[in-house]
Amino acid sequence: MKKVDYKYSVSDIFALPEGQRGELIDGDLYMMAPPRFRHQRILTGITARIYNYIEKNKGKCVVVPAPFGVFLEEDDQNYVEPDISVICDPDKIKEDGCHGAPDWIIEIVSPASRKMDCFIKLESYRKAGVREYWIVDPETSKVRVYDFGKAEEKNYTFADVIPVGIYEDFEINMKEI
């Protein structure tokens, strides 16, 4: 008898008990641990800088912190909640989340999310068409930046000023975060 692997769908995500969060990559369910204080401080600092830049420049992109659903593919088996999503195509934004790849995603690594953020999501984001992906690691004080359009990967520290690939004139000073 052939073993049939169960593939989860978005309906399974929305059926989780209140207070539980999960993500789907190719129908595989990954439960999410609640974030810690340092994680939230970094998320708030980066989000505020992106928001202020967009507002100051009257940009068309929007920045949305988690929890905010991103339906990466045109199916019901790929749903994530990136820590920070920057979406420049307003047609992708619906009341229930972003339908399609955001232009820029930032994940802040926690001990429970390291494998997910550094390997599983990396490939999913690349495949889905995300233009830029940052992995911010508070434990090592490092930031890995992937510019998928240029096929570049660069490493920074929390002491660096990091250029933002989707904007020519924007950078984030990690010392200020």
C-alpha positions in Angstrom: 0.0 0.0 0.0 1.3 3.4 -1.0 1.7 6.0 1.8 -0.1 9.2 1.0 1.4 12.3 2.5 -1.2 14.8 3.6 -0.8 18.3 2.2 -2.2 21.1 4.2 -4.0 24.1 2.7 -4.8 27.6 3.7 -8.1 26.5 5.2 -6.1 24.5 7.7 -4.2 27.6 8.7 -7.4 29.5 9.3 -8.8 26.6 11.3 -6.0 26.7 13.8 -7.1 27.5 17.4 -7.1 31.1 18.3 -3.6 32.3 19.3 -1.8 29.7 17.2 -0.1 30.7 14.0 1.4 28.6 11.2 2.8 28.9 7.7 2.6 26.7 4.6 5.3 25.9 2.2 4.3 23.5 -0.6 1.5 22.1 1.6 3.8 21.4 4.6 2.6 23.1 7.8 5.1 24.9 10.1 3.9 26.2 13.4 5.2 29.5 14.6 6.4 30.3 18.1 5.5 33.7 19.6 8.2 36.4 19.0 10.4 37.7 21.9 10.9 41.3 22.9 14.2 41.8 21.0 12.7 40.4 17.9 9.8 42.9 18.2 12.1 45.9 18.9 14.1 45.1 15.7 10.9 44.6 13.7 9.5 48.0 14.9 12.7 49.8 14.2 13.2 48.6 10.7 9.5 48.9 9.8 9.4 52.5 11.1 12.4 53.5 8.9 10.9 51.9 5.8 7.5 53.5 6.5 9.2 57.0 7.0 11.2 56.6 3.8 8.1 55.7 1.7 6.1 58.5 3.2 8.8 61.1 2.8 9.3 60.2 -0.8 5.6 59.7 -1.5 6.3 56.2 -2.7 3.8 53.8 -4.0 5.0 50.8 -1.9 3.6 49.9 1.4 5.3 48.3 4.4 3.3 45.8 6.5 4.7 44.0 9.6 3.6 40.6 10.8 1.1 39.2 11.3 0.1 39.8 7.7 -0.6 36.9 5.3 1.3 36.4 2.0 -0.1 34.0 -0.5 3.1 33.3 -2.4 1.7 31.2 -5.2 -1.6 30.9 -7.0 -2.5 27.9 -4.9 -3.8 27.1 -1.5 -0.6 25.4 -0.2 1.8 28.4 0.1 1.0 30.9 2.9 3.5 32.8 5.0 3.6 35.6 7.5 6.9 37.4 6.9 8.1 39.7 9.7 8.1 42.6 7.3 6.7 42.8 3.8 7.2 45.6 1.3 4.7 45.5 -1.5 4.9 47.9 -4.5 2.1 46.5 -6.6 -1.2 47.7 -5.1 -3.1 45.1 -7.1 -1.5 42.4 -4.9 -3.0 43.8 -1.7 -6.3 42.4 -0.6 -8.1 42.6 2.8 -6.9 39.0 3.6 -3.2 39.7 2.7 -0.8 39.9 -0.2 -1.6 37.8 -3.2 1.8 37.2 -5.0 5.3 37.9 -4.0 6.2 41.1 -2.1 9.1 43.1 -3.5 11.1 42.9 -0.3 10.8 40.6 2.7 12.6 40.8 6.0 12.7 37.9 8.4 14.1 38.3 11.9 15.5 35.0 13.0 14.7 33.4 16.3 16.1 30.1 17.6 12.9 28.3 16.5 12.8 29.8 13.0 16.4 29.6 11.9 16.0 26.6 9.6 12.8 27.9 8.2 14.1 31.5 7.5 17.6 30.5 6.3 16.7 27.6 4.1 13.1 26.8 3.5 11.7 30.3 3.1 14.9 31.4 1.2 14.1 29.0 -1.6 10.4 29.7 -1.6 10.9 33.4 -1.8 13.4 33.1 -4.6 11.1 30.8 -6.5 8.0 33.0 -6.0 9.7 36.2 -7.3 10.6 38.2 -4.2 13.1 40.8 -5.4 15.0 41.3 -2.1 15.2 39.2 1.0 16.9 40.1 4.3 17.6 37.6 7.1 18.2 39.6 10.3 19.9 37.5 13.0 19.9 39.1 16.5 21.8 36.2 18.0 24.9 36.8 15.7 24.2 40.5 15.0 24.4 39.8 11.3 22.2 40.5 8.3 22.3 38.5 5.1 20.9 40.3 2.1 19.8 38.5 -1.0 19.2 40.5 -4.2 17.5 37.8 -6.3 17.3 40.0 -9.4 21.1 40.4 -9.4 21.8 37.0 -8.0 23.8 38.6 -5.2 24.2 37.7 -1.6 25.9 40.1 0.8 26.6 39.9 4.6 26.5 42.8 7.0 26.7 43.3 10.8 24.5 45.3 13.1 27.3 48.0 12.9 26.8 48.5 9.2 24.7 50.8 7.0 22.9 48.5 4.6 21.8 49.7 1.2 18.3 48.7 0.1 18.3 47.1 -3.3 14.8 48.0 -4.3 15.5 51.7 -3.8 18.6 53.5 -5.1 18.7 56.1 -2.4 17.7 54.3 0.8 19.8 52.5 3.4 19.2 51.3 6.9 21.7 52.1 9.6 21.6 49.0 11.8 23.4 50.8 14.7 20.2 52.9 15.1 17.9 49.8 15.4 
